[in-house]
Amino acid sequence: MNDYTICIVGGGACGVAALAELMVQLKMTGVHDKTKVVLIEKGDKVGQGLAFGTDQPGHLLNTQANLMGIHSFEPDHFAGWLETQPDDHKNEVKGDNQLHESYTTRRLYGNYLKEQVRHYLAEAEKIGLEVHIIHDEATDLSPDGEGWEVTLAHGPVLYADHVLLVPGTPKPNNFPEFDGLANYFDFPWPSEPIIDGIPKNAEVAILGSSLSAIDAIMTLTDSGHQGKISLYSLDGLMPRVQPVEGRSYKRKYLTLSRIHQIRRSEWRQPRIKDLFRLFQQEVENYTGAPVDWKATERKGFPAQELLEQDIRIAEDGGDAFINILYDMRYEESQVWDWLSIEEKQRFKKWLGPYWTVTRYGMPLINARRLADLFQKGKLEVNFPMRDVTFDETKQRFLLQFADVWCDEREFLINATGPSKNVEKMQSVLIQNLLKKGIIEAYPVGGIVVDPSKMEVISSKERVKNLYAVGHICNGLLLDVNAVWFNVQCIATLSEHIVKKLQHGDHS
């Protein structure tokens, strides 16, 4: 009989990382033989989820291989795994980068995750750790003493001392009026409904112009689509292009040290204008000359023109904006934590779109494919998006953009990306927990957690031993869609849980 049960809700990349990290820490502290780990995944496969279960060759990771390892303190574990793969697997490595800096297909990364699951299940048996995988959907949680009752859609209620929520990326729920329409696709994944449901010569509308929209374009073109593809978004900004090899740069102004000086010398939290001023100094230090900041404006310019410019910049090693932000990746979460709620909201309103397209760029190989579609007249980006409705008589979507323009399209793909607001996340479990006050919406997005241990906090209910990682924490934390960042968070919460178990603390 086990003394403790840990339940992981979600079997995607973060769920696999949590299983691996918990196993290591449980074994190292000697409590593995009195602990049971239960992983609940509603799909029929563990380790893939929607994004990594794709078979499309154009669905690439947007992060280099050396940051995609699922083991804490080993971000290059995936890159090392790639080195051991046969040549036919290495064909899934795309672009001109060295192997450890490459962008692989998501399906190859899914194979890596599946292999890690098999490995750790075998290791669990060797060390005497009881691990159960349940293919079902967790729909609710109810406090039970210091632990939790976990309600499943089809199975019996489970009890767990500690529960970790890693539900992955939820579908958006911003156009519920279109649900049920045969020619509406509410998410780019899985790709099969899009491939099977849209004729190859049809004109297709895609809502959004970010990485999710790029994946939708790749799904269509990989399956032989020949019709015109039109993107509709609020700002018309597509992701910038990641350089094959970014230029090394050591920041001088936009540093934790400089930002902390504001806190200790002026006894206040940093403001967005402080950060932007430091960023301006950093850019001008990088370029070695004053910058015409008005000339850096991207909104309102043709997407094709910007893409061609970004490809040239990527081929040349990136520019100040790209390389400074990428150099800052390991410190940006600390800066975000120092900001007040009001300043976080100002950031998202003023700088958010520019941050997103620069910090989360697309691989060069996909950028070149998009440029080819533009040149052939098969791709366009329309903005600003005003409204979209469905004409029952014509059985077509009406898309209004700019001030007077309106297009008609028979097929519509929602690629606006996952909802930031927890109230709009399409998840039975999340909505039930929100109604009960077990989780609480954070004003900037996602839910409230204690970032020092990733434990859920609620002002409405007494919550203990409930943890969350990933997109569900997207407002309080910053890099929640980056595997390397989530792995760090998982290491933190695993240490917290295991220390409590080690000392027999249920609270």
Sequence and secondary structure as in RCSB ss.txt:
>XXXX:A:sequence
MNDYTICIVGGGACGVAALAELMVQLKMTGVHDKTKVVLIEKGDKVGQGLAFGTDQPGHLLNTQANLMGIHSFEP
DHFAGWLETQPDDHKNEVKGDNQLHESYTTRRLYGNYLKEQVRHYLAEAEKIGLEVHIIHDEATDLSPDGEGWEV
TLAHGPVLYADHVLLVPGTPKPNNFPEFDGLANYFDFPWPSEPIIDGIPKNAEVAILGSSLSAIDAIMTLTDSGH
QGKISLYSLDGLMPRVQPVEGRSYKRKYLTLSRIHQIRRSEWRQPRIKDLFRLFQQEVENYTGAPVDWKATERKG
FPAQELLEQDIRIAEDGGDAFINILYDMRYEESQVWDWLSIEEKQRFKKWLGPYWTVTRYGMPLINARRLADLFQ
KGKLEVNFPMRDVTFDETKQRFLLQFADVWCDEREFLINATGPSKNVEKMQSVLIQNLLKKGIIEAYPVGGIVVD
PSKMEVISSKERVKNLYAVGHICNGLLLDVNAVWFNVQCIATLSEHIVKKLQHGDHS
>XXXX:A:secstr
  SEEEEEE  SHHHHHHHHHHHHHHHHHT GGGEEEEEE SSSSSS HHHHT   TT B SS GGG  SBTTBT
THHHHHHHTS HHHHTTEESSS GGG EEBHHHHHHHHHHHHHHHHHHHHHHT EEEEE S EEEEEEETTEEEE
EESSS  EEESEEEE        S GGGTT TTEES S SSHHHHHHS TT  EEEE  SHHHHHHHHHHHHTT 
 S EEEE SS     B  SS      SSSSHHHHHHHHHHHSS   HHHHHHHHHHHHHHHHTS   GGGG  TT
S HHHHHHHHHHHHHTT  HHHHHHHHTTTTHHHHHHHS HHHHHHHHHHTHHHHHHHHS B HHHHHHHHHHHH
TT EEEE SEEEEEEETTTTEEEEEETTTEEEEESEEEE S S SSGGG   HHHHHHHHHTSS B TTSSB EE
TTTTEE  SSS   SEEE SGGGTTTSS TT HHHHHHHHHHHHHHHHHHHHTT   
